Every structure is written in structure tokens, then in C-alpha cells.
Amino acid sequence: MSDAAEAPETPGTPEPAPEPTPAERTAAAVGPWATAVEAYDLLTVDVPAEHWTEALTAARDVLGLAFLDWLSAVDDLDRGFAVCAHLAAVGGPGGVRRLLLRTRVPREGAALPSAVGVYAGAAWHERETLEMFGIEFPGHPYPATLLLPDGFEGHPLRKDFVLAARVAKDWPGAKEPGEAADHGGPARRKMQPAGVPDPNEWGPLKGTLPPVAERPARGAARAGAAAGADRPRRTRSVEAGSTGQADAPPVRADRPRRTRSVGEGSVSQAAEPVEPTEAPRRTARTQSSDAPWHAPVPAHDGKPEPEQPERPEPERPEPERPEPEPEQTERPTGQPAEQPTEQQDGDGA
């Protein structure tokens, strides 16, 4: 044995566990069977249907979400119904805290324990969900009809519910105001939206409408193919051309190619002499004193105009010229102006 004792190995310090996210802390506060995800600034917690009442109680007592905003469902067809409860904490520091608690029930025999014992405001929402989706809530104190009339069959918010009103009466927005229902010609039947059945298969017009006409094929080639024509398919390539081009005689090698432009025309056109064409003669028309437009005269006909005798101009009287005013003689400075000799009208002094 050596004198120097080997030092025992010291185990390394374990790495600290990552801090849980707010979604993970919320799911742990609701229960170990809950999962949470945060998207679009909304925290959603999914719980099993058998822990629905327990999850609502934990959200109210542990998380402090004492206000039930709304409760409803979503039809996911084959996956069943997703029942959602939107909870909130009002009046606390930091504004309003929100949480969406969600569970899933099967489509056949959909039922979920009532939440009225935890949130009394859920009574109205559960009655509406029962009518619109057909989900039962055992333990509800008064599951009476809320919105639909007595004797109404079906659940309107299910995706397989038939919108009978669209079969019996057309949608008001299908036509413009004042547009007639019949345009005078056959029209192609429009595609029905989701929830609206074919009126020829369901409703008061069942079996009375004509079948939908199939759209004819486009082009003569498709029509011939549908009729079973025995025309062979084309096997020539684009470079080889069509059969009519192949049967045409080849171009003679000793014939020169055309070198004239389009403006010069062809050789046959250049060989033909061009004969001058005479101007069309004008036909005489009846003249009338009250309709001078019957014999229009061109401005320039190419012939010299005949000289017309000059007409003597009439003598014009000379205008009377005004008499010139008598010139005033200059008077020396300092002399008074001459007084008029004649007395003016009126009494004299």
C-alpha cells in the first residue's frame, strides 16, 4: 500500500431543473391530469370529462377565477363535442386574468356534469347548450326550454342539422332587389352551402325537380372520343408536320426565293400597267333659288374662273365736318377777361 491515499471522487453538482412556464404552473394548480397551452394571449387548459367539476372547483378556489363569462360547445364531427368554459378574475392587480377550461364528450350520448354547483351563472348557458347541441347536463336544477319553441325537432348548431328554411324559402340575398325569379331560360343549379340539402331529395319539392344536366365535353375531339370514334392517334412529331404537309409536293430548288418586300408587291403586280383613271363626272342637279345646296360649287375645280365685269361703286355722301372753333387770342397777364356784350337770358341788373 502506498502512503498517499487516493482522494475520493466528489460527485458533480446536479444542474438546476428548468423553471416551469406559466402554462405548466396553471395546469399543475388545476390537477395532475390537466394539460395547458398558451396561444393568442389566451391560456387553455384541457381536462378529462370525468374531472370536469373538480377542475372548475380548482380554478375558482386555487386560481381565484371567480367569474364565469360564458359556457358553450363546438361540434367537431367525428371527434365529438368540445365543451368550453371561459373563466376570469376581475378586480385583481394586473388587470383581468383569463382562462379557457375545455373538455371533450363523445357525439353519441353526450353528457357532462352540471357546473351550476360551482358557478351559479352556468345555468342559463347549459340550457342553451342543451338546446343547440343536444348535450345533457345531469344535476341541472331546471333544464327547461330556453330559446326554441315547444316541439322543435333537432339541434340547430350541430353541423349535420338540415336548414329547412333554405329549402322552403330562398335566401333573400340570392337575387338583387327587383330581379325576377325566372329569367326566361334554363340556368345551371347552384351548389348548396353546408347544411342546405338538395331540394330534390329533401323538402316539399322532393322528386319534382328535373335532374341536374351534365356539362357537355368541350371540343369536337372530346365528343368523338366519347362516341367511340376509331380515329388513330397522331404519331407524327411537331417537326414532321401534319399528314397534309407531308403529301404536298416539295418546293423546286431552281426557283429563287422571293426577295421583294411587301411594299413593292409581287412580280405579277409590277408587270401589270397602271391605267390612269378619270375623275368621275359630276351630275347636274336642279337649281333652286331657295335651296342653294342643290348645286354645290367646289372651291377649287382646276379651271380658271371667268372674269366678271367690274361694278361701279355707288357714290357715298361725304360726312359733314364740324366747324372749327374760333381761336382765342392771348391776353397779357394782369388784364381782366372781356365781359360779354350780350346780356344772358334773365332779368338784367
Secondary structure in CASP SS format (residue, H / E / C, confidence):
PFRMAT SS
TARGET T0000
AUTHOR 0000-0000-0000
METHOD secondary structure of the structure
MODEL  1
M C 1.00
S C 1.00
D C 1.00
A C 1.00
A C 1.00
E C 1.00
A C 1.00
P C 1.00
E C 1.00
T C 1.00
P C 1.00
G C 1.00
T C 1.00
P C 1.00
E C 1.00
P C 1.00
A C 1.00
P C 1.00
E C 1.00
P C 1.00
T C 1.00
P H 1.00
A H 1.00
E H 1.00
R H 1.00
T H 1.00
A H 1.00
A H 1.00
A H 1.00
V H 1.00
G C 1.00
P C 1.00
W C 1.00
A C 1.00
T E 1.00
A E 1.00
V E 1.00
E E 1.00
A E 1.00
Y C 1.00
D C 1.00
L E 1.00
L E 1.00
T E 1.00
V E 1.00
D E 1.00
V C 1.00
P C 1.00
A H 1.00
E H 1.00
H H 1.00
W H 1.00
T H 1.00
E H 1.00
A H 1.00
L H 1.00
T H 1.00
A H 1.00
A H 1.00
R H 1.00
D H 1.00
V C 1.00
L C 1.00
G C 1.00
L C 1.00
A C 1.00
F E 1.00
L E 1.00
D E 1.00
W E 1.00
L E 1.00
S E 1.00
A E 1.00
V E 1.00
D E 1.00
D C 1.00
L H 1.00
D H 1.00
R H 1.00
G C 1.00
F E 1.00
A E 1.00
V E 1.00
C E 1.00
A E 1.00
H E 1.00
L E 1.00
A E 1.00
A E 1.00
V C 1.00
G C 1.00
G C 1.00
P C 1.00
G C 1.00
G C 1.00
V C 1.00
R E 1.00
R E 1.00
L E 1.00
L E 1.00
L E 1.00
R E 1.00
T E 1.00
R E 1.00
V E 1.00
P C 1.00
R C 1.00
E C 1.00
G C 1.00
A C 1.00
A E 1.00
L C 1.00
P C 1.00
S C 1.00
A C 1.00
V C 1.00
G C 1.00
V C 1.00
Y C 1.00
A C 1.00
G C 1.00
A H 1.00
A H 1.00
W H 1.00
H H 1.00
E H 1.00
R H 1.00
E H 1.00
T H 1.00
L H 1.00
E H 1.00
M H 1.00
F H 1.00
G C 1.00
I C 1.00
E E 1.00
F C 1.00
P C 1.00
G C 1.00
H C 1.00
P C 1.00
Y C 1.00
P C 1.00
A C 1.00
T C 1.00
L C 1.00
L C 1.00
L C 1.00
P C 1.00
D C 1.00
G C 1.00
F C 1.00
E C 1.00
G C 1.00
H C 1.00
P C 1.00
L C 1.00
R C 1.00
K C 1.00
D C 1.00
F C 1.00
V C 1.00
L C 1.00
A H 1.00
A H 1.00
R H 1.00
V H 1.00
A H 1.00
K C 1.00
D C 1.00
W C 1.00
P H 1.00
G H 1.00
A H 1.00
K C 1.00
E C 1.00
P C 1.00
G C 1.00
E C 1.00
A C 1.00
A C 1.00
D C 1.00
H C 1.00
G C 1.00
G C 1.00
P C 1.00
A C 1.00
R C 1.00
R C 1.00
K C 1.00
M C 1.00
Q C 1.00
P C 1.00
A C 1.00
G C 1.00
V C 1.00
P C 1.00
D C 1.00
P C 1.00
N C 1.00
E C 1.00
W C 1.00
G C 1.00
P C 1.00
L C 1.00
K C 1.00
G C 1.00
T C 1.00
L C 1.00
P C 1.00
P C 1.00
V C 1.00
A C 1.00
E C 1.00
R C 1.00
P C 1.00
A C 1.00
R C 1.00
G C 1.00
A H 1.00
A H 1.00
R H 1.00
A H 1.00
G H 1.00
A H 1.00
A H 1.00
A C 1.00
G C 1.00
A C 1.00
D C 1.00
R C 1.00
P C 1.00
R C 1.00
R C 1.00
T C 1.00
R C 1.00
S C 1.00
V C 1.00
E C 1.00
A C 1.00
G C 1.00
S C 1.00
T H 1.00
G H 1.00
Q H 1.00
A H 1.00
D H 1.00
A C 1.00
P C 1.00
P C 1.00
V C 1.00
R C 1.00
A C 1.00
D C 1.00
R C 1.00
P C 1.00
R C 1.00
R C 1.00
T C 1.00
R C 1.00
S C 1.00
V C 1.00
G C 1.00
E C 1.00
G C 1.00
S C 1.00
V H 1.00
S H 1.00
Q H 1.00
A H 1.00
A H 1.00
E C 1.00
P C 1.00
V C 1.00
E C 1.00
P C 1.00
T C 1.00
E C 1.00
A C 1.00
P C 1.00
R C 1.00
R C 1.00
T C 1.00
A C 1.00
R C 1.00
T C 1.00
Q C 1.00
S C 1.00
S C 1.00
D C 1.00
A C 1.00
P H 1.00
W H 1.00
H H 1.00
A C 1.00
P C 1.00
V C 1.00
P C 1.00
A C 1.00
H C 1.00
D C 1.00
G C 1.00
K C 1.00
P C 1.00
E C 1.00
P C 1.00
E C 1.00
Q C 1.00
P C 1.00
E C 1.00
R C 1.00
P C 1.00
E C 1.00
P C 1.00
E C 1.00
R C 1.00
P C 1.00
E C 1.00
P C 1.00
E C 1.00
R C 1.00
P C 1.00
E C 1.00
P C 1.00
E C 1.00
P C 1.00
E C 1.00
Q C 1.00
T C 1.00
E C 1.00
R C 1.00
P C 1.00
T C 1.00
G C 1.00
Q C 1.00
P C 1.00
A C 1.00
E C 1.00
Q C 1.00
P C 1.00
T C 1.00
E C 1.00
Q C 1.00
Q C 1.00
D C 1.00
G C 1.00
D C 1.00
G C 1.00
A C 1.00
END
